[in-house]
Structure formats: C-alpha cells, structure tokens
C-alpha cells in the first residue's frame, strides 16, 4: 500500500522533519559557547534599487541564513527575531532581537516598524496571531513561509494555488502546541499550516504573501532528505535506487528559494505561490543521474521494484528519501504547478550544481555527523538489500 502525505509526515516527525524542528521544540537547548560562521555573501548579486527594512522571524535555521546573506548583498537592512539559541556571525550588519514565541514573549518587537516581515519557522496559528497583534500596522508586507503539505489531496496532477487545503478537525487550533504537533504530525502539520495562512490574512489583510515550498534542499539542510543521494553517489559503488526511476520528485534549492523570497519583498508580490521546482517534471531517474554528474567517482544504480522494497520494509521518503511511489492516491505528490511563482521570478539552478555544493558542504561537517546520516539507508542495510535484490 502506497504511503500518503499523512504517513510521510508521521515518519518525518521522528526522523528528518523531527530533526528540523528540534531547535524549536527543545526549550532546554543551551546556546553554543561561540557564534558559528554564517558563511559569505553570495557573489554576483547587485544592489536593490531601494533598500528595505526587513524583519525576519527566525533567520538562523535552514533557509534563514541564505535569506540573510542574500538580503545583505542586496543592500537591505536586516533585523532578526529569535530565541538567541543559535548565534551566527553574519557577513554584514544585522540587528538581533530576542524573544520566545512559544511563551508569547514578543516585547522586543513592540514599538518598531519595518517595511517587510518574513515569517520562516511558524507552524502554529497562535504564533501568527501573536505576531499580528504586535506587528499589525507596523509592517508593509507580511511574507509567510508555508508548505505544499497544506494540500487536501495528493491525487490530482498539476494543482495550483487555488487547490483545496487540508481541514483541521481538532478542538481548537489556537491551543495546539509544538508538543501536540510533533505527536500528531501526520494529522496536524498541513491543517495547522493552512490555518496559519488564513490567520496571516486576518492580521495583514491585503499585504500578505504566502509561499508554499516543496522539499527544500542544498547546503545547510539538517534533514539529509536530499543530501543522502549526492553524498551516497559520491561514495561510489553499487547504489540501491527505488522503483524503476519513473516516479516524480520535486525540490527547490534553499538558495534559490531564499533569493526569490527576498525578490518578492522587493517587487511586493502578494498572494499565494507554490515554490516547487525545477521548472520541468523531474523523475527519480533524472534526479539521481543528475546528482551523479556532480561526483568524480563511479556509482552504479540498481533499481529495486516497489514490491521488493515493500517486502523488505524499505520506507518511501525516509529510507529512500525524496521518493514516493506513484499510485492514483499519490500521482500529484511531486507534480504541483509552480507557473505563478516562475512568472513572478522564481528560478532554479542546475541540479548538478545543487548536488555538487551539497557534497562540498557535507564534507565540512564533523566526522561523527558524516558517519550517521539522518535519512537514507545505513551502509550495512544497503548491502543486505543489494544482495537480496541480486538473488531475487
């Protein structure tokens, strides 16, 4: 039986997505002793015609640093608001405010004004409500980073921004917490994000931009959901691949997404946008061979039929990241329309460039981190499966 988006989110709650949420969920995480380098500004970026005062809620997670570096390169004035648990050394002047949206501590935002607010990490409606109570009338545009997981169904192919969204069936969305979200990820994540979108329009009517990304990949991704593949291919040898290569996948490089998010603030692009890439339909075969093109060693792909993977309890999306087998229920899972976002300036770098940069970034991580990836198959498990596949 093919997994649904609900099933995938359930798996992610204790796997890749759970790792992404960990800094937010853990109230006891001590701050690092010293700020970490945030990396250099991107090269070849021109200055914006008009510098904006941009407030970023979050800013130190995955896409946040890419946004900050790009915005600095464009000449914008940056203010970050977060708990200060993950300090970074920025390549330019950045104002940092501290607070905690879990506890309603937004005092450092009061009495201030910005041209734009970019809300990166919000998954709970009361976070949007609380931010709205403080920032209403104080920002000229509110950019909410949502997700394609708001979709009510994965069956239709080519869904655009008018698609029906998942319905919340709990008692009170404003009383949901990060703990309940993690416990019921498959049931709550999409519906709560959809409510967040509506709540944004309540507090910032007519000045809201909602961006619904697909799988975000590239340097800095803590989940390894895409990273597994270029890193595994770069190690060479025999590689287990899912299905026959004809299933579709969608992804967007975090740097392309971050640059376009900043672009929407400069052009004041309002409304809802599906940020799904690339600009053409991408099969698993094309993705894996494209990633292999970034490597310098030989790797041989061995495609495992879906019944074989199911019989050996190999899980889609986690053991075989970025992959979902195509069924009538999942036909549209990685085939959303991004025509509106592309028309509004969203562009995509070559897949091989993303893979190459991801490999280079991964090799800078500590040896212990490189030895234990957060998604994909462990080497021993992969060897067992390849042997079984050969004997099938």
Secondary structure, 3 states (H helix, E strand, C coil): CCCCHHHHHHHHHCCHHHHHHHHHHCCCCCCCCCCEECCCCCCCCCCCCCCCEEEEECCCCCHHHHHHHHHHHCCCEEEEEECCCCCEECCCCEEEEECECCCCECHHHCCCCECEEEECCCCCHHHHHHHHHHHCCCECCEEEECCHHHECCCCCCCCCCCCCECCCCCCCHHHCCHHHHHHCHHHHHHHHHHHHHHHHHHHCCCCEEEEEECEEECCCCCCCCCHHHHHHHHHCEEEEEECCCCCEECEEEHHHHHHHHHHHHHHCCCEEEEECCCCCCEEHHHHHHHHHCCCCCCEEEEEECHHHHHHCCCCEECCEECCCCCCCCCCCCCCCCCHHHHHCCCCCCCHHHHHHHHHHHHCCCCHHHHHCCCCCCCHHHHHHHHHHHHHC
